[in-house]
Amino acid sequence: MTTYSDWESQQDHAAVTVDGHDLDVAYYDAGEGEPVVFVHGIPTNSFLWRDVVGPIAEERRVVVPDMLGYGNASMTDSFDRSIRAQERMLEALVSGLDLGTVSLVGHDLGGGVALRYASHAPDLVDQLVLSNAVAYDSWPVDTITELGLPETAEDRSVEDIQQLLEKLFRNTLERDDPDEEFLQGMKAPWASEAGVTSLVRDAVATNTNHTTEIDPGEITAETLLLWGADDDLQPIEYARRLHDDIPDSTLTGLDDATHWVMVDRPETYREELAAFLVR
């Protein structure tokens, strides 16, 4: 089983410029062939995909970045961490790595990034997978809004934030026996004062306007909406709405799976994803 330390040791780094800021992106890169880029959400990091990318990397190149302000990417600088800015990061990374046309897989906030990229650069995205993604006015949720309050960084210790995240993940996983390595990997980047400050800045940067301004009808990529059907954070009703609006789309809801669908139903999620991406 891949640990967070194992994952970190396999990451590369790339310099990107976003809104005039020179920043660092950490990313996992494996396999060969047509590229698939995986984008995580909040409050996670690229480790979210550790058990997903293996089968895909046997047939295609997979690139899995930490978004700006997350994981091992730039954290301490003052810069915009909104999904608009993350879209610019993705654009710069794809260009810098000379990936050309890509397939995109996005979860949660990363799904919002993928939505924007696919709608703004339709010629550069041939396949799109959205899993329990933010869309329309479905976000932010109360927990993330509370994390973005100014007093959070002042009033809550590192230990407080670690406990909050532990509770968040355990309460929103369908499984009674959550993967402990997953929990540790999700909490690790936030286990310092700098990490807590970055998490608060990430949370305050959530801006609903950045998805309400998108017209999913402009997306031309073949799209799979691979959704945890029991999610209360990003309900499947939003996936149905995306399915109605995106011309070439398929909706697959996985029962007994909540927001962390790839953790609740790992084997089925991998099978559905591979069947779509590897043909």
C-alpha positions as CSV (number, residue, x, y, z in Angstrom):
1,M,0.0,0.0,0.0
2,T,1.3,3.4,-1.0
3,T,1.9,5.7,2.0
4,Y,2.0,9.5,1.9
5,S,5.7,9.5,2.3
6,D,6.0,7.1,-0.7
7,W,3.9,9.4,-2.8
8,E,5.9,12.5,-1.8
9,S,9.2,10.7,-2.8
10,Q,7.8,10.1,-6.3
11,Q,6.7,13.7,-7.0
12,D,8.4,16.0,-9.5
13,H,8.3,19.8,-9.4
14,A,7.5,22.4,-12.0
15,A,7.6,26.2,-12.0
16,V,4.5,27.9,-13.1
17,T,3.5,31.6,-13.4
18,V,0.0,32.5,-12.3
19,D,-1.2,36.1,-12.1
20,G,2.4,37.3,-12.1
21,H,3.5,35.0,-9.3
22,D,6.2,32.4,-9.8
23,L,5.0,29.3,-8.0
24,D,6.0,25.7,-7.6
25,V,3.7,22.7,-8.4
26,A,4.5,19.3,-7.1
27,Y,3.1,16.5,-9.3
28,Y,3.2,12.7,-9.8
29,D,4.0,11.6,-13.3
30,A,4.0,8.0,-14.5
31,G,3.3,5.9,-17.6
32,E,3.5,6.7,-21.3
33,G,1.0,7.6,-24.0
34,E,-1.8,10.0,-24.2
35,P,-1.9,12.1,-21.0
36,V,-4.6,12.0,-18.3
37,V,-4.5,14.7,-15.7
38,F,-6.1,14.2,-12.3
39,V,-7.1,17.2,-10.2
40,H,-8.1,16.9,-6.5
41,G,-10.2,19.2,-4.3
42,I,-10.4,20.7,-0.9
43,P,-9.1,19.8,1.7
44,T,-7.3,17.0,-0.1
45,N,-4.1,16.7,-2.2
46,S,-2.9,14.6,-5.1
47,F,-2.5,11.6,-2.7
48,L,-6.3,11.2,-3.1
49,W,-5.6,9.5,-6.4
50,R,-2.9,7.1,-5.3
51,D,-5.0,3.9,-5.7
52,V,-6.7,5.1,-8.9
53,V,-3.9,6.0,-11.3
54,G,-2.1,2.6,-11.4
55,P,-4.3,0.8,-13.9
56,I,-4.5,4.0,-16.1
57,A,-0.7,4.4,-16.0
58,E,-0.3,0.9,-17.6
59,E,-1.9,2.3,-20.8
60,R,-1.5,6.0,-20.6
61,R,0.6,8.8,-19.1
62,V,-0.9,10.1,-15.8
63,V,0.0,13.5,-14.3
64,V,-1.4,14.2,-10.9
65,P,-0.6,17.7,-9.5
66,D,-1.0,19.2,-6.1
67,M,-3.1,22.4,-6.6
68,L,-1.5,25.7,-5.5
69,G,-1.7,26.0,-1.7
70,Y,-2.2,22.2,-1.3
71,G,0.1,19.2,-0.7
72,N,3.7,20.0,-1.7
73,A,2.9,22.9,-4.0
74,S,3.6,26.5,-3.1
75,M,1.8,27.2,0.2
76,T,3.2,30.1,2.1
77,D,3.2,32.8,-0.6
78,S,0.3,35.2,-0.9
79,F,-1.5,34.4,-4.1
80,D,-5.0,33.6,-5.4
81,R,-6.0,29.9,-4.7
82,S,-9.5,30.1,-6.4
83,I,-10.5,27.7,-9.1
84,R,-9.9,30.4,-11.6
85,A,-6.3,30.6,-10.5
86,Q,-6.0,26.8,-10.4
87,E,-7.3,26.7,-14.0
88,R,-4.4,29.0,-14.9
89,M,-2.0,26.7,-13.0
90,L,-3.4,23.7,-14.9
91,E,-3.0,25.6,-18.2
92,A,0.6,26.5,-17.3
93,L,1.5,22.9,-16.2
94,V,0.0,21.3,-19.3
95,S,1.9,23.8,-21.5
96,G,5.1,23.4,-19.5
97,L,5.1,19.6,-19.7
98,D,4.1,19.8,-23.4
99,L,1.1,17.6,-22.8
100,G,-1.0,18.9,-25.6
101,T,-4.6,17.5,-25.7
102,V,-5.4,15.8,-22.4
103,S,-8.1,13.8,-20.6
104,L,-9.1,15.4,-17.3
105,V,-10.4,13.7,-14.2
106,G,-11.6,16.1,-11.4
107,H,-13.0,15.6,-8.0
108,D,-14.7,18.2,-5.7
109,L,-13.0,21.6,-6.3
110,G,-10.8,20.0,-8.9
111,G,-13.9,19.1,-10.8
112,G,-14.7,22.8,-11.0
113,V,-11.2,23.5,-12.3
114,A,-11.7,20.8,-14.9
115,L,-15.1,22.2,-15.9
116,R,-13.6,25.6,-16.5
117,Y,-10.6,24.2,-18.4
118,A,-12.8,22.0,-20.6
119,S,-15.2,24.8,-21.4
120,H,-12.5,27.4,-22.1
121,A,-10.2,25.2,-24.1
122,P,-12.5,22.6,-25.8
123,D,-9.9,21.7,-28.4
124,L,-7.4,20.7,-25.7
125,V,-9.7,18.3,-23.7
126,D,-10.9,15.1,-25.4
127,Q,-12.3,13.3,-22.4
128,L,-13.6,14.6,-19.1
129,V,-14.4,12.8,-15.9
130,L,-16.2,14.6,-13.0
131,S,-16.6,12.9,-9.7
132,N,-18.7,14.7,-7.0
133,A,-17.5,17.9,-8.5
134,V,-18.5,21.5,-7.6
135,A,-20.7,22.9,-10.2
136,Y,-23.3,25.7,-10.7
137,D,-24.1,27.0,-7.2
138,S,-23.5,23.7,-5.3
139,W,-20.7,25.1,-3.1
140,P,-19.0,26.0,-0.8
141,V,-20.3,23.8,1.9
142,D,-20.6,24.9,5.5
143,T,-17.4,23.2,6.8
144,I,-15.3,24.9,4.1
145,T,-16.9,28.3,4.7
146,E,-16.2,28.0,8.4
147,L,-12.6,27.1,7.7
148,G,-12.2,30.3,5.6
149,L,-13.2,32.6,8.5
150,P,-10.3,34.9,9.6
151,E,-10.5,33.7,13.2
152,T,-9.9,30.1,12.2
153,A,-6.2,30.6,11.8
154,E,-6.1,32.7,15.0
155,D,-8.2,30.6,17.3
156,R,-7.5,27.0,16.2
157,S,-4.3,25.2,16.8
158,V,-2.7,22.7,14.5
159,E,-4.1,19.9,16.7
160,D,-7.6,21.5,16.4
161,I,-7.4,21.5,12.6
162,Q,-6.1,17.9,12.6
163,Q,-9.1,16.8,14.7
164,L,-11.5,18.7,12.6
165,L,-10.2,17.1,9.4
166,E,-10.2,13.6,11.0
167,K,-13.9,14.1,12.0
168,L,-14.8,15.5,8.5
169,F,-13.4,12.5,6.6
170,R,-14.7,9.9,9.0
171,N,-18.2,11.4,9.1
172,T,-18.4,11.7,5.3
173,L,-17.0,8.3,4.3
174,E,-19.6,5.5,3.8
175,R,-17.1,2.8,5.0
176,D,-17.0,1.9,8.7
177,D,-13.3,0.9,8.3
178,P,-11.7,3.9,6.5
179,D,-8.3,3.4,5.0
180,E,-6.0,4.8,7.7
181,E,-3.3,5.7,5.1
182,F,-5.9,7.8,3.3
183,L,-6.7,9.7,6.5
184,Q,-3.1,10.3,7.3
185,G,-2.3,11.4,3.8
186,M,-5.2,13.9,3.7
187,K,-4.2,15.5,7.0
188,A,-0.4,15.5,6.5
189,P,0.0,18.8,4.5
190,W,-2.0,20.7,7.2
191,A,0.1,19.5,10.2
192,S,1.9,22.7,10.8
193,E,1.1,26.4,11.4
194,A,2.0,27.2,7.8
195,G,-0.3,24.4,6.7
196,V,-3.2,25.7,8.7
197,T,-2.7,29.2,7.3
198,S,-2.6,27.8,3.8
199,L,-5.8,25.8,4.4
200,V,-7.6,28.8,5.6
201,R,-6.5,30.8,2.5
202,D,-7.6,27.9,0.3
203,A,-11.0,27.9,2.0
204,V,-11.6,31.6,1.7
205,A,-10.7,31.5,-2.0
206,T,-13.8,29.4,-2.8
207,N,-15.9,31.6,-5.1
208,T,-19.2,30.2,-6.5
209,N,-19.1,32.8,-9.3
210,H,-16.3,30.7,-10.9
211,T,-18.7,27.9,-11.7
212,T,-22.0,29.8,-12.1
213,E,-20.4,31.7,-15.0
214,I,-19.6,28.5,-16.9
215,D,-21.9,27.1,-19.5
216,P,-21.5,23.3,-19.5
217,G,-23.2,23.3,-22.9
218,E,-19.9,24.6,-24.4
219,I,-18.1,21.4,-23.3
220,T,-17.3,19.2,-26.4
221,A,-15.3,16.5,-24.6
222,E,-16.8,13.1,-24.1
223,T,-17.8,13.2,-20.4
224,L,-18.3,10.7,-17.7
225,L,-20.0,11.8,-14.5
226,L,-18.8,9.1,-12.1
227,W,-20.6,10.1,-8.9
228,G,-21.0,8.8,-5.3
229,A,-24.8,8.5,-5.2
230,D,-25.1,9.1,-1.5
231,D,-23.2,12.3,-1.3
232,D,-24.7,15.1,0.9
233,L,-21.9,17.6,0.1
234,Q,-22.2,17.5,-3.7
235,P,-25.5,15.7,-4.3
236,I,-26.1,13.6,-7.4
237,E,-28.8,16.1,-8.5
238,Y,-26.0,18.3,-9.7
239,A,-24.6,15.4,-11.7
240,R,-28.0,15.0,-13.3
241,R,-28.1,18.7,-14.2
242,L,-24.6,18.4,-15.7
243,H,-25.7,15.4,-17.7
244,D,-28.6,17.4,-19.1
245,D,-26.4,20.3,-20.1
246,I,-23.2,18.6,-21.4
247,P,-24.0,17.3,-24.9
248,D,-21.9,14.1,-24.9
249,S,-22.2,12.9,-21.3
250,T,-22.9,9.7,-19.4
251,L,-23.9,9.6,-15.7
252,T,-22.9,6.6,-13.6
253,G,-23.9,6.8,-9.9
254,L,-22.3,4.4,-7.5
255,D,-24.4,3.3,-4.6
256,D,-22.9,3.0,-1.1
257,A,-20.5,5.8,-1.9
258,T,-20.6,9.4,-0.6
259,H,-18.3,12.3,-1.5
260,W,-15.1,10.2,-1.4
261,V,-16.4,7.8,-4.0
262,M,-12.9,6.5,-5.0
263,V,-12.3,5.5,-1.3
264,D,-15.8,4.1,-0.6
265,R,-15.9,2.1,-3.8
266,P,-12.3,1.7,-4.9
267,E,-12.5,-1.3,-7.2
268,T,-15.7,-0.3,-8.9
269,Y,-14.4,3.3,-9.3
270,R,-11.2,2.0,-10.9
271,E,-13.1,-0.3,-13.2
272,E,-15.5,2.4,-14.4
273,L,-12.7,4.9,-14.9
274,A,-10.5,2.5,-16.8
275,A,-13.3,1.4,-19.0
276,F,-13.9,5.0,-20.0
277,L,-10.2,6.2,-20.4
278,V,-8.6,3.0,-21.7
279,R,-10.1,1.6,-24.9
